[in-house]
């Protein structure tokens, strides 16, 4: 299975809500701070902002350099960052860092939580080195102060799990896997026990990691076990079960197992319909995934209707500027793209890209999928200048984020070379094919991908009256395809 870059909604599962001792004046602060996070978990950012501002006001009464003030500032900074309010997020983060420095070396759960939240902000921005440093600081703060905890404590395991997610985003899959599995073992062996919902949470994150690495078996095994735990949980809270059903269905969809995905999505849909008023976002998720299934089945009218419903729900619940809205716009656009309806597809791809740019920045790796799609649409309409602009931007982002030798860079080079060939810009196309070939050959394993580049380059050589070299490339491609078969 192809390795995929996992897109993590880190903060909703990676934010740590550890119990804090309540001593008089801090009780009101804690109530507001915890309620703010509860609102954030429900994606109610306006309520979260209100409550966390109140928490900051209460914390200021405890002292201008109190660590509880730093924690609430970090929390609010994270919310602003998720809303794309980067200037406000940065100002709060600076204030928070100043408090930490004045309390240096700050140790214990509160500074650990603060550092963890700051790490999440930098992780969202793909500032991976800074994020890793902050996670390690959070681990040190927890371990050095609390004498009764160690590497096998669930609190430490949670920070390690967040660090593992960072490693996944960087492609450091071996390091990530080791941390995910360690975190799972720690929670299983803790007083919570192997059937606790937190074990299910660990299994869910491990499954996402395994899926990103192309390990279908581990992903499936982890999700099936998580489902078993969730089904034993309180019947009044069906949302975690619904999410696991959706995650397993998506795993099956990625593996082409549509028949296995269908009943899972229907079960999730049944849960969503019963709790639609209380949990519209869960219903939107199921509709989105069911629409994706219908799209894969070629049932475009049904997919169109389901994506429309999913988008309406997400816009009403989240507003128009949210990454989940962007995801639905993108997948819906693919329905139109598959039917050659360029005028319907393009504005949806553009809207998805605009949302991503506002929330993630203009150089974020996640933008490249929309840029590739926009390039393909313009190429189909012979709008070569626009297609070239989108392709060059996608290539630049991938080179900057992944390095010049990554497989995704090879794919971008291949796409741009094909575009230049179609424009009859042969001198520009040839070196791109050669560079793409060099990366693929060095990476190995992907025989089909390498064969396709060889065939496309051979076609260019024939068009430029180099038949002998073209035959050599075609023979190599044929050999690779035979090996695969």
Backbone torsions as a table, in degrees:
resi	resn	phi	psi	omega
1	UNK	NA	142.5	-178.9
2	UNK	-67.0	138.2	176.6
3	UNK	-70.3	131.8	179.4
4	UNK	-114.7	147.2	173.2
5	UNK	-81.7	117.2	-177.6
6	UNK	-73.1	135.4	173.0
7	UNK	-101.2	112.2	-173.5
8	UNK	-100.3	133.9	164.3
9	UNK	-91.7	76.4	-166.1
10	UNK	-62.0	-43.7	-165.2
11	UNK	-66.8	-31.1	-176.2
12	UNK	-72.4	-23.7	177.4
13	UNK	-111.6	-14.3	-174.6
14	UNK	-101.8	-7.8	178.0
15	UNK	-78.8	133.2	-174.3
16	UNK	-97.9	126.1	177.4
17	UNK	-113.7	83.2	-177.5
18	UNK	-93.3	146.0	178.4
19	UNK	-65.1	137.5	178.7
20	UNK	-118.0	144.1	176.4
21	UNK	-65.5	138.4	-178.4
22	UNK	-106.0	120.0	-179.3
23	UNK	-126.3	90.6	173.3
24	UNK	59.5	-102.8	-169.5
25	UNK	-63.5	-27.4	-176.6
26	UNK	-77.2	-10.3	-176.2
27	UNK	-59.5	-44.1	-177.9
28	UNK	-68.5	-39.5	176.0
29	UNK	-57.9	-47.7	-177.7
30	UNK	-62.2	-40.6	-179.9
31	UNK	-61.3	-43.7	-179.7
32	UNK	-70.0	-40.6	-179.3
33	UNK	-63.1	-47.0	-179.7
34	UNK	-66.3	-39.8	178.5
35	UNK	-64.9	-33.9	176.7
36	UNK	-61.9	-42.1	178.1
37	UNK	-68.8	-35.0	178.0
38	UNK	-62.5	-41.6	176.7
39	UNK	-63.6	-40.2	179.1
40	UNK	-62.6	-39.3	179.8
41	UNK	-65.3	-24.8	176.8
42	UNK	-91.4	7.8	-179.5
43	UNK	65.1	21.5	177.8
44	UNK	-95.2	79.0	-172.9
45	UNK	-68.8	-33.8	179.6
46	UNK	-64.4	-41.7	177.0
47	UNK	-67.4	-38.7	179.2
48	UNK	-62.3	-42.6	178.7
49	UNK	-61.1	-45.3	-178.9
50	UNK	-60.4	-48.4	-177.1
51	UNK	-68.3	-39.5	-179.1
52	UNK	-71.9	-30.8	172.2
53	UNK	-63.0	-41.1	177.7
54	UNK	-65.4	-37.8	177.1
55	UNK	-62.1	-39.9	178.6
56	UNK	-64.5	-41.4	178.4
57	UNK	-60.6	-41.6	179.0
58	UNK	-68.9	-39.0	-179.4
59	UNK	-67.2	-32.8	178.1
60	UNK	-62.1	-29.4	177.5
61	UNK	-69.1	-20.4	179.3
62	UNK	-83.8	-10.0	178.9
63	UNK	132.5	143.2	-175.4
64	UNK	-68.0	-18.1	179.3
65	UNK	-116.7	20.5	-179.2
66	UNK	-71.4	137.1	-177.5
67	UNK	-65.3	-26.3	177.3
68	UNK	-66.4	-32.9	174.5
69	UNK	-64.1	-42.0	178.9
70	UNK	-61.3	-40.7	-179.6
71	UNK	-63.5	-46.9	-180.0
72	UNK	-65.4	-35.7	176.8
73	UNK	-64.9	-40.9	178.0
74	UNK	-63.7	-41.7	179.9
75	UNK	-62.0	-46.2	179.9
76	UNK	-67.2	-35.4	176.3
77	UNK	-59.1	-42.3	178.6
78	UNK	-62.3	-42.8	179.6
79	UNK	-61.4	-46.7	178.6
80	UNK	-60.4	-39.9	-179.7
81	UNK	-62.1	-41.3	178.3
82	UNK	-65.7	-26.9	178.8
83	UNK	-86.2	-3.0	-177.6
84	UNK	81.7	11.2	178.6
85	UNK	-90.3	72.1	-169.0
86	UNK	-69.9	-34.2	-179.8
87	UNK	-63.8	-44.9	178.6
88	UNK	-67.2	-38.9	178.2
89	UNK	-61.8	-42.8	-177.3
90	UNK	-66.9	-39.5	-179.8
91	UNK	-63.1	-44.4	178.4
92	UNK	-65.0	-40.3	179.9
93	UNK	-63.6	-38.2	177.7
94	UNK	-64.2	-44.7	178.5
95	UNK	-60.0	-41.7	179.7
96	UNK	-62.8	-43.8	179.4
97	UNK	-63.6	-37.7	179.1
98	UNK	-62.8	-40.8	178.2
99	UNK	-64.9	-43.0	178.3
100	UNK	-60.4	-41.8	-179.6
101	UNK	-65.8	-37.3	179.6
102	UNK	-69.8	-21.9	178.5
103	UNK	-101.8	9.9	-175.0
104	UNK	-64.0	142.6	-8.4
105	UNK	-80.8	115.2	-177.7
106	UNK	-78.3	125.9	-177.6
107	UNK	-131.9	155.0	179.4
108	UNK	117.6	-179.4	-174.6
109	UNK	-68.6	-37.5	-177.4
110	UNK	-65.0	-51.8	175.7
111	UNK	-63.5	-31.4	176.8
112	UNK	-63.3	-43.9	177.5
113	UNK	-63.3	-40.4	-179.4
114	UNK	-63.0	-48.0	179.5
115	UNK	-63.8	-37.5	178.0
116	UNK	-60.7	-44.1	-179.0
117	UNK	-67.6	-41.0	176.3
118	UNK	-62.2	-37.4	177.7
119	UNK	-61.8	-39.6	179.1
120	UNK	-62.5	-38.4	178.9
121	UNK	-62.4	-48.9	180.0
122	UNK	-66.4	-31.8	177.5
123	UNK	-65.8	-43.2	176.8
124	UNK	-57.7	-31.8	-177.3
125	UNK	-91.0	4.6	-178.6
126	UNK	63.7	26.5	173.6
127	UNK	-92.5	73.5	-164.6
128	UNK	-68.4	-38.1	-179.0
129	UNK	-63.3	-45.5	178.4
130	UNK	-63.7	-42.0	179.8
131	UNK	-61.7	-45.1	-179.8
132	UNK	-61.8	-41.3	179.0
133	UNK	-60.7	-40.8	-179.9
134	UNK	-69.4	-40.0	176.2
135	UNK	-60.2	-42.9	-179.7
136	UNK	-66.5	-34.7	174.6
137	UNK	-65.2	-38.0	178.0
138	UNK	-64.5	-42.7	177.7
139	UNK	-61.2	-45.0	-179.3
140	UNK	-63.8	-40.6	-179.2
141	UNK	-62.9	-40.1	-179.8
142	UNK	-71.5	-43.1	-173.5
143	UNK	-74.9	-37.7	-173.0
144	UNK	-75.0	-29.9	-176.2
145	UNK	-89.0	-44.5	-172.7
146	UNK	-87.7	101.8	-174.8
147	UNK	-68.7	-21.5	-176.2
148	UNK	-91.7	7.3	176.9
149	UNK	-123.2	160.5	178.9
150	UNK	-147.1	-161.2	-177.7
151	UNK	-62.3	-20.2	-177.2
152	UNK	-98.3	17.8	179.4
153	UNK	-89.9	141.4	-178.9
154	UNK	-57.3	-33.2	178.4
155	UNK	-62.5	-46.5	178.2
156	UNK	-65.1	-39.6	179.3
157	UNK	-60.6	-36.3	179.6
158	UNK	-66.1	-43.7	177.9
159	UNK	-63.9	-40.7	178.5
160	UNK	-62.2	-36.9	177.7
161	UNK	-64.0	-40.1	176.6
162	UNK	-63.7	-40.6	177.5
163	UNK	-63.3	-37.6	178.6
164	UNK	-62.8	-38.1	177.7
165	UNK	-62.8	-38.2	176.0
166	UNK	-61.5	-45.3	178.9
167	UNK	-60.2	-39.0	177.1
168	UNK	-59.0	-44.8	-179.0
169	UNK	-63.3	-28.3	179.6
170	UNK	-87.8	-3.8	-176.5
171	UNK	80.9	13.3	179.0
172	UNK	-90.6	65.3	-167.5
173	UNK	-67.8	-36.3	-179.0
174	UNK	-64.3	-45.7	178.5
175	UNK	-63.7	-40.9	-179.8
176	UNK	-63.0	-46.3	-178.4
177	UNK	-59.7	-41.6	179.9
178	UNK	-62.0	-41.0	-179.8
179	UNK	-70.5	-41.1	178.3
180	UNK	-60.6	-44.6	-177.4
181	UNK	-69.6	-35.4	176.5
182	UNK	-64.1	-44.5	-180.0
183	UNK	-60.6	-41.3	178.9
184	UNK	-61.6	-45.8	-179.4
185	UNK	-63.5	-39.3	-179.5
186	UNK	-61.5	-47.6	-177.9
187	UNK	-68.3	-38.9	178.4
188	UNK	-59.9	-39.6	-175.9
189	UNK	-87.1	-5.3	179.8
190	UNK	-76.5	178.6	179.9
191	UNK	-66.1	-12.7	178.2
192	UNK	-67.2	-35.8	178.1
193	UNK	90.8	163.2	-173.6
194	UNK	-74.7	-8.4	-179.5
195	UNK	-107.9	9.6	-178.0
196	UNK	-73.7	147.5	178.3
197	UNK	-55.5	-28.8	178.3
198	UNK	-67.1	-28.8	173.6
199	UNK	-65.2	-41.3	176.8
200	UNK	-60.1	-40.2	178.4
201	UNK	-61.9	-42.5	177.5
202	UNK	-62.9	-40.5	179.0
203	UNK	-65.0	-36.3	179.9
204	UNK	-66.9	-42.9	178.9
205	UNK	-69.0	-36.2	176.3
206	UNK	-63.8	-38.6	179.1
207	UNK	-63.2	-40.9	178.9
208	UNK	-65.0	-39.7	176.2
209	UNK	-61.5	-48.4	-178.8
210	UNK	-61.0	-38.8	178.9
211	UNK	-65.2	-40.2	178.5
212	UNK	-62.9	-31.6	-179.7
213	UNK	-86.6	-2.7	-178.5
214	UNK	80.4	14.8	179.6
215	UNK	-92.8	85.6	-176.1
216	UNK	-62.2	-40.4	-175.0
217	UNK	-62.8	-48.6	-179.9
218	UNK	-65.5	-39.3	179.0
219	UNK	-62.5	-45.9	-179.2
220	UNK	-64.8	-45.9	-179.6
221	UNK	-59.9	-43.2	-179.0
222	UNK	-64.6	-43.7	-178.3
223	UNK	-70.1	-36.7	177.8
224	UNK	-64.2	-39.0	178.1
225	UNK	-69.6	-39.8	177.0
226	UNK	-60.9	-41.5	177.7
227	UNK	-60.5	-41.3	179.4
228	UNK	-61.3	-42.1	178.0
229	UNK	-65.6	-44.5	-177.9
230	UNK	-63.1	-37.5	-178.4
231	UNK	-69.5	-20.9	176.3
232	UNK	-86.3	-8.0	-176.4
233	UNK	-78.7	-177.4	-178.6
234	UNK	-59.2	130.6	-177.8
235	UNK	-67.3	-21.5	-178.2
236	UNK	-71.7	-20.2	-179.9
237	UNK	-115.0	91.9	-176.8
238	UNK	-96.0	-4.0	-174.2
239	UNK	-66.3	-43.3	176.1
240	UNK	-59.8	-37.4	176.7
241	UNK	-63.2	-43.3	178.8
242	UNK	-60.7	-41.1	-179.9
243	UNK	-65.5	-39.7	178.4
244	UNK	-66.4	-38.7	175.9
245	UNK	-60.1	-42.3	178.1
246	UNK	-65.8	-42.5	-179.5
247	UNK	-63.2	-42.8	179.7
248	UNK	-68.2	-37.9	176.8
249	UNK	-61.8	-42.1	178.8
250	UNK	-65.3	-36.7	175.8
251	UNK	-60.3	-45.3	179.5
252	UNK	-66.7	-38.0	177.2
253	UNK	-61.6	-42.0	178.8
254	UNK	-63.6	-26.6	179.8
255	UNK	-94.9	5.1	179.6
256	UNK	77.0	13.8	-178.6
257	UNK	-95.3	71.5	-174.2
258	UNK	-69.3	-34.6	-179.5
259	UNK	-64.2	-34.4	177.8
260	UNK	-74.0	-31.1	-178.2
261	UNK	-72.5	-36.5	-173.7
262	UNK	-54.0	-55.6	-177.2
263	UNK	-64.2	-30.7	177.6
264	UNK	-64.4	-43.9	-179.8
265	UNK	-69.9	-34.3	177.6
266	UNK	-66.7	-37.9	176.9
267	UNK	-65.6	-42.5	177.7
268	UNK	-64.3	-37.1	178.6
269	UNK	-63.9	-39.5	177.9
270	UNK	-62.2	-41.4	176.8
271	UNK	-64.1	-44.2	-178.4
272	UNK	-62.8	-38.5	-179.4
273	UNK	-66.6	-31.1	-179.7
274	UNK	-76.1	-27.0	-176.2
275	UNK	-120.6	26.1	-174.0
276	UNK	-57.1	-44.4	-176.1
277	UNK	-67.2	-38.0	-177.9
278	UNK	-81.6	-33.2	-174.6
279	UNK	-131.4	65.9	-178.0
280	UNK	-63.2	-28.3	-178.8
281	UNK	-68.8	-33.4	177.1
282	UNK	-66.7	-39.5	176.5
283	UNK	-63.8	-41.3	179.2
284	UNK	-61.8	-40.6	178.8
285	UNK	-61.4	-45.7	-179.1
286	UNK	-65.5	-42.0	177.3
287	UNK	-61.6	-41.3	178.5
288	UNK	-59.9	-46.9	-177.6
289	UNK	-70.9	-36.3	176.4
290	UNK	-66.3	-37.3	175.5
291	UNK	-62.4	-39.2	178.1
292	UNK	-62.6	-40.7	176.4
293	UNK	-61.0	-47.5	-179.9
294	UNK	-62.2	-36.8	176.6
295	UNK	-61.8	-45.6	179.7
296	UNK	-64.9	-29.3	178.2
297	UNK	-81.5	-2.9	-178.3
298	UNK	77.7	13.4	178.7
299	UNK	-91.3	74.3	-167.6
300	UNK	-68.9	-35.0	179.2
301	UNK	-65.0	-43.5	178.2
302	UNK	-65.6	-41.2	178.5
303	UNK	-62.0	-41.3	180.0
304	UNK	-59.2	-47.0	-179.0
305	UNK	-65.5	-41.8	-178.8
306	UNK	-67.8	-41.0	177.9
307	UNK	-64.5	-36.8	177.4
308	UNK	-61.4	-44.9	178.5
309	UNK	-63.7	-43.3	-179.8
310	UNK	-62.2	-42.7	-179.3
311	UNK	-65.9	-42.2	179.1
312	UNK	-59.3	-44.8	179.8
313	UNK	-64.3	-43.8	-178.5
314	UNK	-67.2	-39.9	178.5
315	UNK	-64.8	-41.1	-179.9
316	UNK	-67.2	-35.3	-176.3
317	UNK	-86.7	-33.1	-170.8
318	UNK	-114.2	-14.0	-170.8
319	UNK	88.0	-179.7	-173.9
320	UNK	-88.3	-8.2	-172.7
321	UNK	-118.2	68.0	-178.4
322	UNK	-138.5	147.8	-176.5
323	UNK	-64.6	-28.7	177.6
324	UNK	-71.9	-32.0	172.2
325	UNK	-64.3	-42.0	178.4
326	UNK	-61.1	-40.6	-178.9
327	UNK	-64.0	-41.4	179.3
328	UNK	-67.8	-40.3	176.3
329	UNK	-58.3	-43.8	-177.9
330	UNK	-64.8	-48.9	-177.8
331	UNK	-66.8	-35.6	176.7
332	UNK	-64.9	-40.1	178.2
333	UNK	-59.0	-35.6	-179.5
334	UNK	-64.9	-28.7	175.6
335	UNK	-62.8	-45.8	178.6
336	UNK	-70.0	-38.1	179.0
337	UNK	-60.1	-41.2	-179.4
338	UNK	-63.7	-24.0	-179.9
339	UNK	-97.9	3.9	-179.0
340	UNK	72.3	20.5	179.2
341	UNK	-92.7	77.0	-171.4
342	UNK	-64.1	-39.3	-175.9
343	UNK	-67.6	-26.6	175.6
344	UNK	-83.8	-33.8	-176.5
345	UNK	-74.4	-42.5	-172.0
346	UNK	-58.8	-47.8	-178.1
347	UNK	-63.9	-29.3	177.5
348	UNK	-71.5	-42.6	174.8
349	UNK	-61.7	-41.6	-180.0
350	UNK	-64.2	-41.6	-180.0
351	UNK	-65.0	-42.6	177.8
352	UNK	-58.6	-44.2	179.6
353	UNK	-64.7	-41.7	-179.0
354	UNK	-61.5	-42.9	177.9
355	UNK	-62.4	-45.3	179.9
356	UNK	-60.7	-43.8	-179.5
357	UNK	-62.3	-40.3	-178.8
358	UNK	-66.2	-37.7	-173.5
359	UNK	-95.1	-30.3	-174.4
360	UNK	-108.9	-17.6	-174.1
361	UNK	99.3	161.0	-172.1
362	UNK	-81.1	-5.7	-179.1
363	UNK	-117.0	19.5	-177.7
364	UNK	-77.9	141.5	-176.6
365	UNK	-60.3	-31.9	-177.6
366	UNK	-63.8	-19.1	179.9
367	UNK	-69.0	-22.5	-169.2
368	UNK	-64.2	-32.5	179.6
369	UNK	-62.5	-44.3	177.7
370	UNK	-67.8	-38.2	177.9
371	UNK	-63.1	-42.1	176.9
372	UNK	-61.1	-42.9	-178.8
373	UNK	-66.0	-41.9	178.1
374	UNK	-64.7	-38.5	176.3
375	UNK	-62.2	-43.0	-179.1
376	UNK	-64.0	-41.4	-180.0
377	UNK	-63.7	-45.2	-179.8
378	UNK	-68.0	-34.3	176.8
379	UNK	-63.1	-42.7	179.3
380	UNK	-61.4	-28.3	-178.9
381	UNK	-96.9	8.8	-179.2
382	UNK	63.7	26.3	174.0
383	UNK	-91.7	74.5	-168.1
384	UNK	-69.2	-36.5	-179.5
385	UNK	-62.0	-44.1	178.9
386	UNK	-66.9	-42.6	179.3
387	UNK	-60.8	-41.8	179.6
388	UNK	-63.8	-40.4	179.8
389	UNK	-60.5	-46.3	-179.8
390	UNK	-67.5	-40.0	-179.1
391	UNK	-66.4	-42.1	179.5
392	UNK	-64.5	-38.3	179.9
393	UNK	-67.9	-41.7	177.6
394	UNK	-61.1	-42.3	178.7
395	UNK	-62.2	-45.5	-178.6
396	UNK	-62.4	-41.9	-179.9
397	UNK	-63.7	-44.8	-178.3
398	UNK	-65.9	-41.6	178.9
399	UNK	-62.2	-41.4	-178.4
400	UNK	-68.8	-39.6	-174.9
401	UNK	-83.9	-34.0	-169.8
402	UNK	-113.5	-15.5	-175.4
403	UNK	96.3	160.9	-171.4
404	UNK	-73.6	-13.1	-174.2
405	UNK	-108.9	12.7	-177.0
406	UNK	-78.4	151.3	179.2
407	UNK	-59.0	-37.9	-179.7
408	UNK	-65.2	-32.6	175.2
409	UNK	-65.9	-40.8	177.2
410	UNK	-59.6	-40.4	178.8
411	UNK	-64.4	-41.4	178.0
412	UNK	-63.8	-42.6	177.8
413	UNK	-60.9	-42.5	178.9
414	UNK	-61.6	-46.2	179.2
415	UNK	-61.4	-43.9	-179.0
416	UNK	-67.4	-38.0	177.4
417	UNK	-62.2	-43.5	177.9
418	UNK	-62.5	-37.4	177.5
419	UNK	-64.0	-47.2	179.0
420	UNK	-61.6	-37.9	179.0
421	UNK	-63.1	-42.7	179.2
422	UNK	-64.5	-31.5	177.6
423	UNK	-81.2	-3.2	-176.0
424	UNK	66.6	27.6	173.0
425	UNK	-92.9	68.2	-171.5
426	UNK	-64.0	-40.7	179.4
427	UNK	-62.6	-31.9	177.5
428	UNK	-76.0	-31.3	-175.4
429	UNK	-74.5	-41.3	-171.7
430	UNK	-56.1	-50.9	-179.2
431	UNK	-64.5	-26.1	177.8
432	UNK	-71.3	-41.3	174.5
433	UNK	-59.5	-44.5	-177.3
434	UNK	-63.9	-40.7	179.8
435	UNK	-69.1	-40.5	177.7
436	UNK	-62.3	-42.1	177.2
437	UNK	-60.1	-44.5	-178.0
438	UNK	-61.1	-42.0	179.3
439	UNK	-65.6	-46.3	-178.8
440	UNK	-63.3	-41.2	-179.3
441	UNK	-65.7	-38.5	179.3
442	UNK	-68.2	-37.6	-178.6
443	UNK	-72.3	-35.8	178.2
444	UNK	73.9	-179.7	170.3
445	UNK	74.5	-46.1	-172.5
446	UNK	-82.3	79.8	-177.5
447	UNK	-64.4	-42.2	-177.8
448	UNK	-64.4	-43.6	179.2
449	UNK	-63.9	-41.8	178.8
450	UNK	-66.0	-41.0	179.7
451	UNK	-61.2	-39.5	-179.1
452	UNK	-64.8	-40.7	177.6
453	UNK	-64.1	-43.9	179.4
454	UNK	-58.6	-43.1	-179.4
455	UNK	-66.9	-42.0	180.0
456	UNK	-67.9	-37.9	177.9
457	UNK	-68.8	-38.7	177.5
458	UNK	-59.9	-39.7	178.1
459	UNK	-61.7	-40.6	176.6
460	UNK	-62.2	-44.1	-178.6
461	UNK	-62.7	-37.8	177.4
462	UNK	-66.1	-39.1	179.3
463	UNK	-66.9	-21.6	-179.8
464	UNK	-107.2	24.9	173.3
465	UNK	60.3	44.9	175.0
466	UNK	-126.3	64.2	-172.3
467	UNK	-65.6	-34.0	-177.5
468	UNK	-66.6	-46.2	177.9
469	UNK	-63.9	-36.3	179.0
470	UNK	-63.9	-41.6	178.9
471	UNK	-62.5	-38.3	179.4
472	UNK	-62.3	-43.7	179.4
473	UNK	-67.3	-40.2	178.5
474	UNK	-63.3	-38.9	178.6
475	UNK	-64.2	-40.4	177.1
476	UNK	-63.4	-42.9	-179.9
477	UNK	-63.1	-42.8	179.3
478	UNK	-61.7	-41.5	179.3
479	UNK	-62.0	-43.3	179.8
480	UNK	-64.3	-41.1	180.0
481	UNK	-67.7	-36.3	176.7
482	UNK	-65.4	-38.5	177.0
483	UNK	-61.4	-41.4	-179.7
484	UNK	-64.6	-42.1	-179.7
485	UNK	-68.2	NA	NA
